[in-house]
Structure formats: structure tokens, C-alpha cells
Amino acid sequence: MNVEMKITSSTTMVFLFLVMSANFPGTFSYTKQIPTKLNSFQLPLPKSGAASSVFLRALGSIYPLGYFAVNLTVGKPPKLFDFDFDTGSDLTWVQCDAPCTGCTKPPEKQYKPHKNIVPCSNPRCAALHWPNPPRCKHPNDQCDYEIEYGDGGSSIGALVTDLFPLRFSNGSVFNVPLTFGCGYNQHNPGPLSPPDTAGVLGLGRGRISIVSQLREYGLIRNVIGHCIGQNGRGVLFLGDGKVPSSGVAWTPMLQNSADLKHYILGPAELLYSGKSCGLKDLTLIFDSGASYAYFTSRVYQEIVSLIMRDLIGTPLKLAPDDKTLPICWRGPFKALGQVTEYFKPLALSFTNRRNSVRLDVPPEAYLVISGRKNVCLGILNGSEAEVGENNIIGEIFMQDKMVIYDNEKQRIGWKPEDCNTLLSLNHFI
């Protein structure tokens, strides 16, 4: 799960820099590396109806992979990398041959830095550490990062800037200089294997996110959308060129001064089979980097109690020997359609001063079929999963919906969608 816990710049990384210093001779000036075409490039934002976006095909699964990934090329000559896209963290990073400790990709499939390290004096370093200043001894020191995730995984590295060849829906193609993390020390404590991707595409609300950087260039509006299907295929788009003009259930983001980087909604009420559970005033984080849904212990226990009560007298029996997830029921099952009749739909009702909207979650959007052909509950106790007192809406709840994070208007919206229809677009990179 990719709930970002901290980003720091610390002198404890001095030894790691000494190890890789031969690969990072000198420092990097961000403005000098911008190509002539983009050096003075500052288009006004496109007018409504003519907006530009970047469209990326996504592949993955809730289970067994636990992520959806997109492909991007980086550098000159361009090299292809796959990224786990994550709205729960800001920083984009890729495994880096500097050399690398704990990387899952071989050196030939890692990013190779080339005198493009970002110094602490660079505005991108300030954006990474905002609202705190970078903790560097000297302005020309490299801008280090350390990012930790809710599943205990972490990445340590330094910021670099390189070219991303991007094709936009208005027909433009630019080699855009973007700043990201060169991750030379990866840690994945388990018990699950780390994602088999080269890195993470950070799409959180922070100013270091890729979409924020593209917005600064005037290339797109600061809007993100994704649609992931139960068939393992989906779409990620950056910009508002595909935002529907109607049919979207919008609700405003919460402006939490203690958390300025996550997509937070609320207050919400939990409904079970269309009826209130008595659980109100819930605050929720929308996080595409989390595979499952996580609730505080009180909410989780109530959901499990309601489900178990309704399963009394049905053929479903618990399968405690299946450790895929905490709660599984014995099969064998080939598809969720064989068991969904025994489960009731969930919903989250959001009420604000303007309207009331619901996020409907049918059984097929909170259940998975395990490798042992049992059916398992994709709702977990966040207290036991070490995500603290957070309620996290992960990818499992987002299936077969277009989910839109509109940072321009500070709102999040969703609508039911056949994600396969979006794959017919001809705007993909």
C-alpha cells in the first residue's frame, strides 16, 4: 500500500552518496537543462472543451499483482520503464543504477543517472520538502529523499531531472524535463513480494508530483483520472481532456492543514444493503496505490459482523487455512459471480452543503478469488495493517469506475464506466 509516511533529507545519507559519488560528478542546474523549445515555453491553459491530456494504458490486477502499472519512457535516448501509479504519494521514482541496493530490476533495466542530479538550491528540492525547508548543509549538496510507505517498504535516493517524451491529446509532442527520484536503496520487508515494477508514479497533491510539474508548464490542468477494470486493463489520464460533462458524482476534498498531500474526503456515512450502519462522520483517503480498502478497527469490525450475520444459513464456510487475506470462504470458485448473491452491497454516502452523493460498492468490488479458488474479503483492519487511524479507499473499491481527482476545483468525482471503451482512444503514448 502506498500511503506516504514521510520524506526527509538527512545527513545520514552521506555514506550512501559517497558510494555513488563517482556516478554523480558535479551538480545539476534545472533551468539550463530545459530544451530551447521549452525554455520559454509557457502556454496559457487550454480553454474548456479544448483541454489537453496525456493518456496511458494501465495493466494489472487487485489480486494477485496488487497494483496497476503504466509505461513511460525517460531520458535521451528514451528508455522504457513501468510504474505503479499511486495517488497516495507525491514523488515519482525509479530504480537507479548508482549502483542500487535492494532493487528488483537488473542493472540494464534500471535508470542510469548522467550528471543530472538536483541540488538543494533547486526549487524542485523545496517542492519535495514543502512545507519544510530542505535540510542541507550547502546549497550545492544533492537533494536527497527518503520515502516510506504504509506497507513498510521504502525508497532512498536523490532527485534528478530528465526528459519524458509525452504525446498530448491535442496532437502536441514534447520532451518535457521532469524531476523525479533516482532510487538507489530499496527496502521491502514483506511478507508480500514488492511490485514487479521499476518504480512508482507519484500523483498525490504535493508540488513535486508529475502532474503538478506538467501543470506548471501550462501543458495540462492539474487533474488526474483513472479507470481500472476487473479484467486487468485500464486507463490513466493526466489533464482534464476526458472529464465527462455530466454524470459524475462530485464531492469536495477536505482541506486538512495537517495533511496537505493526500486526497481526503468526508464526512461520509457507511451504508450496508442500502441502510445506515450507524457509522457516520468518516474521513477517507482515496489512494490508488493501496490494493484493498482499510478501515479503522471499529468500522472494520462492524462491516465484518454484518457480512457474517448475513452468511448464516448459506453454503459458504470459512477457509482459515487460506492466508491470502484475513477472511476467506472455501470454494472452489472460478468467478465472483458464483458467490455475489450471498453478499450485500456497501456504499459511502457523502453529504455536504451543496449535495449528497454515494460511492456504491457492489460485492464484486470488495471480494477477490484467491489462488486457492476461495473467495476472500478485500476489506482489511487498518489498525492491524499499520496504517493508523486512517480509512483508505484502495483500488478494489474503484474498479469499473472513472475516478477523477480535480485539483483545480479541489474535488473528487466518480461515475460507473466500462473501462474497455476508453481503451479505444487514439491518444495513447
C-alpha positions in Angstrom: 0.0 0.0 0.0 1.4 3.4 -0.9 0.3 5.7 1.8 3.2 8.1 2.1 4.5 8.4 5.6 7.5 10.8 5.4 10.0 12.4 3.1 13.2 13.6 4.6 16.6 14.9 3.6 19.2 13.9 6.1 22.9 13.9 6.6 22.6 10.2 7.4 22.7 9.6 3.7 26.2 11.0 3.3 27.8 7.5 3.2 25.3 6.4 0.5 26.3 9.4 -1.5 30.0 8.6 -1.1 29.3 5.1 -2.5 27.7 6.5 -5.6 29.6 9.8 -6.0 31.6 8.5 -8.9 28.4 8.2 -10.9 27.3 11.7 -10.0 30.1 14.1 -10.8 29.1 17.7 -10.4 25.7 19.2 -9.8 22.8 19.9 -12.0 21.1 23.2 -13.0 17.4 22.7 -13.7 16.9 25.7 -15.9 19.9 25.1 -18.1 18.7 21.6 -18.9 15.4 22.7 -20.3 15.4 22.4 -24.1 15.2 25.5 -26.2 11.7 24.6 -27.3 10.5 24.6 -23.6 12.9 27.1 -22.1 10.5 29.9 -22.8 7.5 27.6 -23.0 4.6 28.9 -21.0 1.3 28.4 -22.9 -1.9 29.7 -21.3 -4.0 26.8 -20.0 -6.3 25.4 -22.7 -9.8 26.7 -22.8 -12.6 24.4 -21.6 -13.5 21.9 -24.2 -10.1 22.0 -25.9 -8.0 20.8 -22.9 -5.0 18.6 -23.4 -4.3 15.4 -21.6 -1.8 12.5 -21.5 -3.4 9.1 -21.8 -1.6 5.9 -20.6 -2.7 2.3 -20.8 -2.8 0.5 -17.4 -2.3 -3.2 -16.8 -2.5 -5.1 -13.5 -4.9 -6.6 -11.0 -6.1 -6.3 -7.5 -5.1 -9.9 -6.9 -2.6 -11.5 -7.4 -0.5 -8.5 -8.5 -1.9 -5.8 -6.2 -1.2 -2.9 -8.5 -1.9 -1.3 -11.9 1.1 -0.1 -13.9 1.7 2.3 -16.8 4.7 2.6 -19.1 6.7 5.8 -19.6 9.9 6.4 -21.5 12.6 8.5 -19.8 15.9 10.1 -21.0 17.7 10.6 -24.3 17.8 8.1 -25.9 14.5 7.2 -24.3 14.3 4.1 -22.1 11.1 2.4 -21.2 10.1 1.9 -17.5 6.9 0.6 -15.9 5.5 2.5 -12.9 2.9 1.6 -10.2 0.7 4.7 -10.4 -0.1 6.0 -6.9 -2.4 8.8 -5.9 -1.4 8.2 -2.3 2.2 9.6 -2.7 3.7 12.6 -4.5 7.2 11.6 -5.5 7.8 9.7 -8.7 10.9 7.5 -8.5 12.6 4.7 -10.5 15.2 2.1 -9.5 18.5 3.6 -10.2 21.9 2.1 -11.2 24.0 4.3 -9.0 24.6 1.4 -8.0 21.4 0.1 -6.3 20.8 -1.9 -3.1 17.6 -3.9 -2.9 16.5 -3.2 -6.4 14.3 -5.9 -8.1 15.3 -5.0 -11.6 18.7 -5.9 -13.1 21.1 -3.0 -13.8 20.3 -3.0 -17.5 16.7 -2.3 -16.7 17.4 0.5 -14.1 17.7 4.2 -14.8 21.3 5.4 -15.3 22.0 9.0 -14.0 24.1 11.3 -16.1 25.3 14.4 -14.3 21.6 15.5 -13.9 21.4 15.4 -10.1 19.3 18.2 -8.5 21.0 20.4 -5.9 19.4 21.6 -2.7 19.2 25.1 -4.1 16.8 24.0 -6.8 13.1 24.9 -6.5 12.2 21.3 -7.1 14.0 20.3 -3.9 12.0 22.9 -2.0 8.8 21.5 -3.6 9.8 18.0 -2.4 10.2 19.0 1.2 7.5 21.7 1.4 6.2 22.9 3.8 9.5 22.4 5.5 12.8 23.7 4.0 15.4 21.1 2.7 17.8 20.1 5.5 21.1 20.5 3.6 24.5 21.8 4.8 25.3 23.5 1.5 23.1 24.8 -1.4 25.0 22.6 -3.9 24.5 19.4 -1.9 22.4 16.8 -3.7 18.7 16.8 -2.8 18.1 13.5 -1.0 14.8 11.9 -0.3 13.6 9.0 1.8 10.1 7.9 1.4 8.3 5.3 3.5 5.0 3.5 2.6 2.3 2.1 4.8 3.3 -1.5 4.0 6.8 -0.9 5.5 8.5 -0.5 2.1 10.8 2.4 1.5 13.0 4.1 -1.2 16.1 6.2 -0.6 17.7 8.2 -3.3 18.4 11.6 -4.9 16.4 13.9 -7.1 17.3 14.1 -10.8 15.7 15.8 -13.8 15.4 14.2 -17.2 13.3 14.3 -20.4 10.0 12.5 -20.7 8.7 12.2 -24.3 5.0 12.8 -23.9 2.2 12.9 -26.5 -0.7 15.1 -25.7 -4.3 14.7 -26.8 -4.2 18.0 -28.8 -1.5 16.5 -31.0 1.5 18.1 -29.4 4.6 16.0 -28.6 7.2 17.4 -26.2 10.3 16.1 -24.5 9.3 17.5 -21.1 12.0 17.9 -18.4 10.6 16.4 -15.2 12.1 15.9 -11.8 11.9 12.5 -10.1 13.7 10.3 -7.7 16.7 8.2 -8.6 16.2 5.4 -6.0 19.4 3.6 -5.2 18.3 1.9 -1.9 15.0 -0.1 -1.8 13.7 -1.9 1.2 10.7 -4.3 1.1 10.3 -6.1 4.4 7.4 -8.4 3.2 5.7 -10.7 3.8 4.4 -9.9 0.3 6.7 -9.6 -2.6 7.3 -6.0 -3.8 5.6 -4.8 -7.0 7.4 -6.0 -10.1 7.7 -2.5 -11.5 10.7 -0.2 -12.0 9.2 2.5 -9.8 6.3 4.5 -8.6 4.4 7.3 -10.4 3.5 9.7 -7.6 0.2 11.5 -8.3 -0.6 13.0 -4.9 -1.4 16.6 -4.2 2.1 17.8 -3.5 4.0 20.2 -5.7 6.7 17.6 -6.6 4.1 15.3 -8.3 4.4 14.8 -12.1 1.0 16.3 -12.7 1.9 19.4 -10.7 5.0 19.8 -12.8 3.1 19.4 -16.1 0.6 22.0 -14.8 3.5 24.5 -14.1 4.5 24.3 -17.7 0.9 25.0 -18.8 0.7 21.7 -20.6 -2.3 20.4 -18.7 -4.6 21.3 -15.9 -4.0 19.7 -12.5 -6.5 16.9 -12.9 -5.9 13.1 -12.7 -8.3 10.3 -13.7 -8.2 6.6 -13.9 -10.5 3.7 -14.8 -9.4 0.2 -13.9 -11.4 -2.8 -14.9 -11.8 -6.2 -13.3 -10.4 -7.7 -16.4 -7.0 -6.3 -15.5 -7.0 -3.4 -18.1 -7.4 0.2 -17.6 -6.6 3.8 -18.4 -4.8 6.6 -16.6 -5.1 10.2 -17.8 -3.3 13.4 -16.7 -5.3 16.5 -17.5 -9.0 17.2 -17.9 -9.4 16.3 -21.6 -11.6 13.3 -20.7 -13.6 14.6 -17.8 -17.3 13.9 -18.6 -19.5 17.0 -18.7 -22.3 15.1 -16.8 -23.0 12.0 -14.8 -20.1 12.5 -12.4 -20.8 12.3 -8.6 -18.6 15.2 -7.3 -17.7 15.9 -3.6 -15.2 18.4 -2.3 -11.8 17.5 -0.9 -11.3 18.2 2.7 -8.8 20.9 3.4 -6.8 19.3 6.2 -4.0 21.6 7.3 -2.2 18.7 8.9 -2.3 16.6 5.7 -1.8 18.7 2.5 -0.7 15.8 0.2 -3.4 13.2 0.3 -6.8 13.1 -1.3 -9.2 13.3 1.6 -13.0 13.2 1.6 -15.6 13.4 4.2 -17.7 13.3 6.2 -19.2 10.1 5.0 -21.7 7.6 6.3 -21.4 3.8 5.7 -24.4 2.0 4.3 -24.9 -1.7 4.2 -27.5 -3.1 1.8 -28.8 0.5 1.4 -29.3 1.0 5.1 -27.2 3.1 7.6 -24.8 1.1 9.9 -24.7 4.0 12.4 -21.2 4.8 11.3 -21.1 8.4 10.4 -18.6 11.3 10.1 -16.0 9.1 8.4 -12.9 10.6 6.8 -11.5 8.7 3.9 -8.2 8.8 1.9 -8.5 7.9 -1.8 -5.3 6.0 -2.7 -4.8 4.1 -5.9 -1.5 2.8 -4.5 -3.5 0.7 -2.0 -4.8 -2.6 -3.3 -7.6 -3.1 -0.8 -9.8 -1.0 1.5 -8.7 -0.3 5.0 -10.9 0.9 7.8 -10.3 1.7 11.5 -10.9 -1.2 13.8 -14.4 0.0 14.9 -15.6 0.3 11.3 -13.9 -2.9 10.1 -15.5 -4.9 12.9 -18.9 -3.6 12.1 -18.6 -4.5 8.4 -17.4 -8.0 9.2 -20.2 -8.5 11.7 -22.8 -7.5 9.2 -21.4 -9.7 6.5 -21.0 -12.7 8.8 -24.6 -12.4 10.1 -26.0 -12.4 6.5 -24.0 -15.5 5.6 -25.6 -17.6 8.3 -27.6 -20.4 6.6 -25.7 -20.1 3.3 -23.4 -22.7 1.9 -20.3 -20.5 2.5 -17.9 -21.7 5.1 -14.7 -20.1 6.4 -11.4 -21.2 5.0 -8.9 -20.4 7.8 -6.1 -22.2 6.1 -6.1 -19.7 3.2 -3.8 -16.9 4.2 -4.3 -14.8 1.1 -6.3 -12.3 3.2 -7.6 -12.3 6.8 -11.0 -13.7 5.9 -11.7 -16.2 3.2 -14.6 -18.6 2.4 -14.0 -22.0 1.0 -14.5 -22.7 -2.7 -13.7 -23.8 -5.3 -14.9 -20.8 -7.3 -13.9 -19.8 -10.8 -15.6 -16.4 -10.7 -17.1 -13.9 -8.3 -20.5 -14.3 -10.0 -20.8 -17.7 -8.2 -20.9 -16.1 -4.8 -22.0 -12.5 -5.1 -25.7 -13.5 -4.4 -24.7 -14.2 -0.8 -23.2 -10.7 -0.2 -24.9 -7.3 0.1 -23.7 -4.1 -1.5 -21.9 -1.4 0.5 -22.0 2.3 -0.1 -20.4 5.5 1.3 -22.7 8.5 1.4 -21.1 11.9 1.3 -23.3 14.9 2.3 -22.2 18.5 2.0 -23.8 21.9 1.8 -24.4 21.5 -2.0 -25.5 17.9 -2.5 -25.4 14.3 -1.4 -23.6 11.7 -3.4 -22.9 8.0 -3.0 -19.9 5.7 -3.8 -21.6 2.4 -4.5 -19.5 -0.7 -3.8 -21.1 -4.0 -5.1 -19.8 -7.3 -3.7 -17.6 -7.8 -6.8 -15.8 -4.6 -5.8 -14.8 -5.8 -2.3 -14.2 -9.6 -2.9 -11.4 -11.4 -4.7 -10.8 -15.0 -5.8 -7.6 -16.3 -4.2 -5.0 -18.6 -5.8 -6.7 -21.5 -3.9 -10.0 -20.7 -5.6 -11.6 -19.4 -2.4 -13.4 -16.1 -2.1 -11.7 -13.5 0.2 -12.8 -10.2 1.7 -10.8 -7.3 0.3 -11.6 -5.1 3.3 -8.9 -5.0 6.0 -8.4 -3.8 9.5 -6.2 -0.7 9.1 -5.1 -0.9 12.8 -3.6 -4.3 12.2 -2.1 -3.2 8.8 -0.2 -0.4 10.4 -2.0 2.4 8.6 -3.0 4.1 11.8 -6.5 5.6 12.3 -7.0 6.1 8.6 -9.8 4.9 6.4 -8.3 4.2 3.0 -10.2 3.6 -0.2 -7.9 1.5 -2.4 -8.2 0.2 -5.9 -10.6 -2.6 -5.1 -13.4 -0.1 -4.4 -12.5 1.9 -7.6 -13.0 -0.9 -10.1 -15.2 -0.2 -13.1 -15.4 3.4 -12.3 -13.9 6.5 -13.7 -12.3 8.2 -10.7 -11.3 11.9 -11.1 -9.0 13.9 -8.8 -9.7 17.6 -9.8 -7.0 19.7 -8.0 -8.1 22.8 -9.9 -11.5 22.8 -8.3 -10.5 20.8 -5.2 -12.9 18.0 -5.7 -13.1 14.2 -6.4 -15.7 12.6 -8.6 -16.6 9.1 -9.9 -19.0 7.5 -12.3 -19.6 3.9 -13.4 -17.7 3.2 -16.6 -16.8 0.4 -18.9 -13.0 1.0 -18.9 -12.7 -1.0 -22.2 -14.4 1.8 -24.1 -11.7 4.2 -23.1 -9.0 1.9 -24.5 -10.3 2.7 -28.0 -9.0 6.2 -27.8 -6.2 7.1 -30.2 -4.4 9.5 -27.8 -2.2 7.0 -26.0 1.5 7.4 -25.8 
